[in-house]
């Protein structure tokens, strides 16, 4: 099975206000993400982590990710840059890229931390999975409703934990989630 997840932001208190995360503490958030991950993902599964593992420089996150099930691959996010050397040296991730193209159940998927307007295989029926934008609304930034409108009828899916219930999800789960929330104000 292949799973996707983004924007865990371990150790990052700022994300609580930015995204209204429903936790009493950073410890509760981390425990929820770890428990959800290890209940769902088996050791033989593959997980693509689309960036922003933690607050800038929060190196404990590498140890947390080392304890998570599955074969992990990282698509680097903006908050991963300060500890990218440590991430590489840890060998927690089997691959580290900024953008890549994979196949999942016969479907070609372009993976990138950021949402992009035109992705690899876009004109050939390819999919796009991204993170970065959390569950932001107009209150956070006027560009986000425009992104939602652009992606509305396109095979592009947000795998950020703020819209996936703080757990890794499959492509099929993201497709259902997007369809069931297409009229909601947040990006999905």
Phi, psi and omega in degrees: 000144177247132179237161180224145178202152179208157168061047176291327177049049178300141179073011187249100179292332182299329183291339179298312180286319183299322188239006181053050179293136190273046183239151179278340183202166174297323180297318178295319179298312181299315180298319180297313180297314180297312181297314179301315181299306187286341173285329187263317187268130175269163183301328183273353179286165177248136179232124173263119180259113187266046167090172182056061179299320191201175171301148181313119175081007180280084190293340178301334181300327179299318178294321178298312180295328178297331181271004181267145180294157171098167174271111189261138178231135184252132166255115191296133175254172183298329180275358179269347189297320184293338180238025182298321178298316179295322178297314180297315182293335183288337184059025176289326183255134181286338173211153177224119181222169173260331175204143178207164177241126179235173173240135181224107180061036181082002179255133177274131185230125174271124181250133177202145177302323184264145171289133179238150185281330181223113186244167177305131181072011179306312184278359179245023178082018180284162180255163176226128175240134186216175175225225172074319191267359177053230178236038187294150179234184179306327178303324182277321185191131182294344181285334188294319174299328177293322177296313179302316180296318180297317183277354187311314183248022181245154180280066181233134191222135179271120179257018179295142184300336181291343176244354183250013179074029175059044179209156172294148181226156176275168175299317180298323177294321178294322179298314179296316181300315180296315181296318183285345180241020187297339180258005179280159184283343183266164182282134175212000000 
